[in-house]
Amino acid sequence: MADRLKVDLSGAPQTMLATFYAKVLDAGLPRPILGDQLARQIAERIDYDWSATSITAARSPAVTTRSAHFDRWTAQFLAVHPEAVVLHLGCGLDGRFFRLRPGPGVQWYDIDYPEVAQLRKRLYPSAERCHVLAASVTDADWLRDIPADRPTLMLGEGLTMYLTERDGLELLRRVVDGFPSGELQFDAFNTLGIKSQWTNTVVRRSGARLHWAINGPDDIRTAVPGTRLLAWVSPFDTPEFGRVGPAYRLLAKVMSSVPALRYMAQYHRYAF
Ligand SMILES: C[S@@+](CC[C@H](N)C(=O)[O-])C[C@H]1O[C@@H](n2cnc3c(N)ncnc32)[C@H](O)[C@@H]1O
């Protein structure tokens, strides 16, 4: 295809090519977990050596079970709050808005670094009520443009580990203080996950650094006043993980027997 977009990213922005490609491969499987066909169409318009991501179809459930999980939590929030704001932070090329198709009362904001936001704007169809913002999520300025009069979901999938603890906690406090009510939903790595980042090929190849270790809900509750824990789970204990093949199930069984491995990755959900 002659008009394919050449993509050249590094650091944290590059990592979203791996998570995106996992969704592309998943969509081609006979029994997909996420089934995001739009991701597949969009990938055809990108000129990139996808083998550089190190992602294979066999590895894709590590990403797609997480995305399917956050699709479910987001849909639950929107079912209760049809007039809401969604802050989809560090969105990369994820097409959650198009997978969930939220109702007419929802204002959706996809936010990522300028190089990712620009790519996103060129590749995804524009949609009324789906806004793409080019900013670092740790910058306070972009929040000033968001309507602050409705329940607000702050969702960060594959994001917190790239932030420093100080920046991450400031971001959470800013959202809790800036909106009347809502939820914080995000995944995190514990100390072991951060210390063993050199084993993560996606992170290593991008040259990105992981910083913020979250070891449980107390790390958030004590540091972000006004939050109430709704859920804290290991990926292995989610219904989405029940859909993976035998090799991943065996890995999960082994890892689940050691707490530091069971909670190496974690999903957090708070109300405020
Ligand atoms: C692992 S990717 C996840 C992408 C997407 N959420 C997904 O699950 O497919 C991490 C994303 O976080 C973004 N990111 C990391 N730090 C950020 C920051 N300070 N501001 C905005 N985006 C950030 C990166 O640019 C990248 O798109």
Ligand as a Chemical Component Dictionary entry (heavy atoms), coordinates in Angstrom:
data_LIG
# 
_chem_comp.id                   LIG 
_chem_comp.type                 NON-POLYMER 
_chem_comp.pdbx_formal_charge   0 
_chem_comp.three_letter_code    LIG 
# 
loop_
_chem_comp_atom.comp_id 
_chem_comp_atom.atom_id 
_chem_comp_atom.alt_atom_id 
_chem_comp_atom.type_symbol 
_chem_comp_atom.charge 
_chem_comp_atom.model_Cartn_x 
_chem_comp_atom.model_Cartn_y 
_chem_comp_atom.model_Cartn_z 
_chem_comp_atom.pdbx_ordinal 
LIG C1  C1  C 0  2.380  0.201  27.124 1  
LIG S1  S1  S 1  1.704  1.520  26.223 2  
LIG C2  C2  C 0  -0.036 1.260  26.540 3  
LIG C3  C3  C 0  -0.908 1.855  25.459 4  
LIG C4  C4  C 0  -2.387 1.563  25.625 5  
LIG N1  N1  N 0  -2.912 2.049  26.858 6  
LIG C5  C5  C 0  -2.650 0.081  25.499 7  
LIG O1  O1  O 0  -2.943 -0.555 26.512 8  
LIG O2  O2  O -1 -2.548 -0.435 24.377 9  
LIG C6  C6  C 0  2.105  2.923  27.244 10 
LIG C7  C7  C 0  1.537  4.221  26.721 11 
LIG O3  O3  O 0  1.614  5.212  27.765 12 
LIG C8  C8  C 0  2.032  6.418  27.172 13 
LIG N2  N2  N 0  2.639  7.268  28.190 14 
LIG C9  C9  C 0  3.618  6.942  29.068 15 
LIG N3  N3  N 0  3.899  7.994  29.847 16 
LIG C10 C10 C 0  3.071  8.996  29.459 17 
LIG C11 C11 C 0  2.887  10.342 29.867 18 
LIG N4  N4  N 0  3.614  10.878 30.868 19 
LIG N5  N5  N 0  1.961  11.093 29.238 20 
LIG C12 C12 C 0  1.220  10.571 28.224 21 
LIG N6  N6  N 0  1.342  9.296  27.791 22 
LIG C13 C13 C 0  2.269  8.534  28.404 23 
LIG C14 C14 C 0  3.005  5.997  26.098 24 
LIG O4  O4  O 0  3.250  7.022  25.158 25 
LIG C15 C15 C 0  2.279  4.783  25.528 26 
LIG O5  O5  O 0  1.371  5.144  24.511 27 
# 
loop_
_chem_comp_bond.comp_id 
_chem_comp_bond.atom_id_1 
_chem_comp_bond.atom_id_2 
_chem_comp_bond.value_order 
_chem_comp_bond.pdbx_ordinal 
LIG C1  S1  SING 1  
LIG S1  C2  SING 2  
LIG S1  C6  SING 3  
LIG C2  C3  SING 4  
LIG C3  C4  SING 5  
LIG C4  N1  SING 6  
LIG C4  C5  SING 7  
LIG C5  O1  DOUB 8  
LIG C5  O2  SING 9  
LIG C6  C7  SING 10 
LIG C7  O3  SING 11 
LIG C7  C15 SING 12 
LIG O3  C8  SING 13 
LIG C8  N2  SING 14 
LIG C8  C14 SING 15 
LIG N2  C9  SING 16 
LIG N2  C13 SING 17 
LIG C9  N3  DOUB 18 
LIG N3  C10 SING 19 
LIG C10 C11 SING 20 
LIG C10 C13 DOUB 21 
LIG C11 N4  SING 22 
LIG C11 N5  DOUB 23 
LIG N5  C12 SING 24 
LIG C12 N6  DOUB 25 
LIG N6  C13 SING 26 
LIG C14 O4  SING 27 
LIG C14 C15 SING 28 
LIG C15 O5  SING 29 
# 
